[in-house]
């Protein structure tokens, strides 16, 4: 059995504010990039069986965008 591991870094995020690093949201540029990447991966037949993400907001947003529209998409699992 072959294991394929795809690593995707979150999209570009807004600068850190008073709340620190964790609540940083994706910027407009990050949303656009991750949306385009998700479309390309779907067209290429990308079908992940698992999805892991950090608890940071930008990582959760990126995972949601990448998995949207996939048939039988896995629920992303949060890891520290």
LONUDO-296818 format. One line per field, with one value per residue (C-alpha): residue number from 1; chain; z, x, y. Coordinates in steps of 0.1 Angstrom, whole numbers, plus 5000, padded with zeros to 4 digits. Example, Ala and Ser with C-alpha at 12.3 -4.5 7.8 and 13.67 -1.06 7.14 Angstrom:
REM LONUDO-296818
n	1; 2
chain	A; A
w	5078; 5071
u	5123; 5137
v	4955; 4989
***
This chain:
REM LONUDO-296818
n	1; 2; 3; 4; 5; 6; 7; 8; 9; 10; 11; 12; 13; 14; 15; 16; 17; 18; 19; 20; 21; 22; 23; 24; 25; 26; 27; 28; 29; 30; 31; 32; 33; 34; 35; 36; 37; 38; 39; 40; 41; 42; 43; 44; 45; 46; 47; 48; 49; 50; 51; 52; 53; 54; 55; 56; 57; 58; 59; 60; 61; 62; 63; 64; 65; 66; 67; 68; 69; 70; 71; 72; 73; 74; 75; 76; 77; 78; 79; 80
chain	A; A; A; A; A; A; A; A; A; A; A; A; A; A; A; A; A; A; A; A; A; A; A; A; A; A; A; A; A; A; A; A; A; A; A; A; A; A; A; A; A; A; A; A; A; A; A; A; A; A; A; A; A; A; A; A; A; A; A; A; A; A; A; A; A; A; A; A; A; A; A; A; A; A; A; A; A; A; A; A
w	5000; 4990; 5014; 4998; 5021; 5008; 5029; 5024; 5042; 5051; 5028; 5034; 5066; 5080; 5103; 5140; 5162; 5198; 5200; 5189; 5162; 5167; 5156; 5124; 5095; 5059; 5039; 5006; 4988; 5010; 5003; 4966; 4965; 4986; 4965; 4933; 4948; 4959; 4924; 4908; 4933; 4927; 4889; 4893; 4912; 4947; 4972; 5007; 5032; 5062; 5069; 5098; 5107; 5135; 5158; 5143; 5125; 5092; 5091; 5099; 5071; 5046; 5054; 5050; 5016; 5003; 5014; 5002; 4972; 4976; 4976; 5008; 5022; 5055; 5086; 5094; 5126; 5148; 5161; 5182
u	5000; 5014; 5011; 5009; 5013; 5003; 5014; 4997; 5006; 4977; 4971; 4985; 4971; 4962; 4989; 4988; 4968; 4962; 4949; 4983; 4990; 4963; 4932; 4948; 4923; 4932; 4938; 4920; 4951; 4952; 4915; 4921; 4952; 4937; 4905; 4925; 4946; 4914; 4900; 4931; 4934; 4898; 4903; 4934; 4913; 4927; 4908; 4923; 4914; 4925; 4930; 4950; 4951; 4964; 4940; 4949; 4921; 4940; 4947; 4910; 4899; 4923; 4913; 4876; 4882; 4903; 4878; 4847; 4831; 4848; 4827; 4832; 4856; 4872; 4864; 4895; 4912; 4928; 4963; 4986
v	5000; 5034; 5063; 5098; 5127; 5161; 5191; 5224; 5255; 5279; 5309; 5343; 5358; 5392; 5407; 5398; 5422; 5425; 5389; 5375; 5350; 5323; 5344; 5357; 5352; 5346; 5378; 5384; 5372; 5340; 5333; 5337; 5314; 5286; 5287; 5284; 5256; 5238; 5240; 5227; 5198; 5188; 5189; 5167; 5141; 5149; 5127; 5129; 5102; 5123; 5160; 5174; 5211; 5233; 5251; 5285; 5303; 5306; 5268; 5260; 5284; 5269; 5233; 5242; 5258; 5230; 5203; 5221; 5205; 5172; 5141; 5122; 5148; 5138; 5159; 5179; 5168; 5195; 5187; 5208
***
